[in-house]
Amino acid sequence: MSGVFVTGTDTGVGKTMIAAWLVLSWRAEYWKPVQSGTLEGWDADVIRQLAPDAVIHPSRHALPEPLSPHQAAARAGRRIGLGDFRLPATSRPLVVEGAGGVLVPLNETELMVDLMTHLGLPVLVVARSGLGTINHTLLTLEALRRRQLPIAGVILNGPPNPDNRDAIERFGAAPVVGELPPLPDAAALRRHPPLAWQVPGFAP
């Protein structure tokens, strides 16, 4: 299986836009194992709009409330367990999008980072480019390394900031493999150049 698990330094950092960029760049398939907040919309719908030809695998848990997965599941009378998840079969690269950041709870004992370990894909961290990103990104990288997870790299989302990029690479010992500048609207992503970085483990 080739692909990446896309996580973020926090909620709302732009994981879905980056995931769409990866799907477009690699002609990849997409899967969001846990989707909270379906009452407000589905991240898969954004992927479908921007990459209409992409294969989108259904979420294993789709939860109505816009809360952390463990809270949204409890509100729905359900429990999320690692045994619920298995990577979908595909001959294309797979982009897996997490919910929130690495330490978001899935249930009373397990976190999103445990799901990353369970699935076994290299992890790609999405971070903001601006003020505060150095601390948040380094903490995320440290949490991944403590669990010996393979780190594919970091993608910065927002206005170019060479100083922050250099600091993340130096102190985080992880490459910044891409930067997505502000776009006028979501549809502009389809006209944006593809990401030059190649998906880990895929040989067409």
BELDAWO-V604706 format. One record per residue. N is the residue number from 1. SS is DSSP state (@ for helix, = for strand, . for the rest). BURIAL is 1 if it has 9 or more other ideal C-beta (glycine too) atoms within 8 Angstrom, else 0. Layout:
N/SS/BURIAL + N/SS/BURIAL
This chain:
1/./0 + 2/./0 + 3/=/1 + 4/=/1 + 5/=/1 + 6/=/1 + 7/=/1 + 8/=/1 + 9/./1 + 10/./0 + 11/./0 + 12/./0 + 13/./1 + 14/./1 + 15/@/1 + 16/@/1 + 17/@/1 + 18/@/1 + 19/@/1 + 20/@/1 + 21/@/1 + 22/@/1 + 23/@/1 + 24/@/1 + 25/@/1 + 26/@/1 + 27/./0 + 28/./1 + 29/=/1 + 30/=/1 + 31/=/1 + 32/./1 + 33/./1 + 34/=/1 + 35/=/1 + 36/=/1 + 37/./1 + 38/./1 + 39/./0 + 40/./0 + 41/./0 + 42/./0 + 43/@/1 + 44/@/1 + 45/@/0 + 46/@/1 + 47/@/1 + 48/@/1 + 49/@/0 + 50/@/1 + 51/./1 + 52/./0 + 53/./0 + 54/./1 + 55/./0 + 56/=/1 + 57/=/0 + 58/./0 + 59/./1 + 60/./0 + 61/=/1 + 62/=/0 + 63/=/1 + 64/./0 + 65/./1 + 66/./0 + 67/./1 + 68/./1 + 69/@/1 + 70/@/1 + 71/@/1 + 72/@/1 + 73/@/1 + 74/@/1 + 75/@/1 + 76/./1 + 77/./0 + 78/./0 + 79/./0 + 80/./1 + 81/./0 + 82/@/1 + 83/@/0 + 84/@/0 + 85/./1 + 86/./0 + 87/./1 + 88/./0 + 89/./0 + 90/./1 + 91/./0 + 92/./1 + 93/./1 + 94/=/1 + 95/=/1 + 96/=/1 + 97/=/1 + 98/=/1 + 99/=/1 + 100/=/1 + 101/=/1 + 102/./1 + 103/./0 + 104/./1 + 105/=/1 + 106/./1 + 107/./1 + 108/./0 + 109/./0 + 110/./1 + 111/=/1 + 112/@/1 + 113/@/1 + 114/@/1 + 115/@/1 + 116/@/1 + 117/@/1 + 118/@/0 + 119/@/1 + 120/./0 + 121/./1 + 122/=/1 + 123/=/1 + 124/=/1 + 125/=/1 + 126/=/1 + 127/=/1 + 128/=/1 + 129/./1 + 130/./1 + 131/./0 + 132/./0 + 133/@/1 + 134/@/1 + 135/@/0 + 136/@/1 + 137/@/1 + 138/@/1 + 139/@/1 + 140/@/1 + 141/@/1 + 142/@/0 + 143/@/1 + 144/@/1 + 145/@/1 + 146/@/0 + 147/./1 + 148/./0 + 149/./1 + 150/./0 + 151/=/1 + 152/=/1 + 153/=/1 + 154/=/1 + 155/=/1 + 156/=/1 + 157/=/1 + 158/./1 + 159/./0 + 160/./0 + 161/./1 + 162/@/0 + 163/@/0 + 164/@/1 + 165/@/1 + 166/@/0 + 167/@/1 + 168/@/1 + 169/@/1 + 170/@/0 + 171/@/0 + 172/@/1 + 173/./0 + 174/./1 + 175/./0 + 176/=/1 + 177/=/1 + 178/=/1 + 179/=/1 + 180/=/1 + 181/./0 + 182/./0 + 183/./1 + 184/./0 + 185/./0 + 186/@/1 + 187/@/0 + 188/@/1 + 189/@/1 + 190/@/0 + 191/@/0 + 192/./1 + 193/./0 + 194/./0 + 195/./1 + 196/./0 + 197/./0 + 198/./0 + 199/./1 + 200/./1 + 201/./0 + 202/./1 + 203/./0 + 204/./0
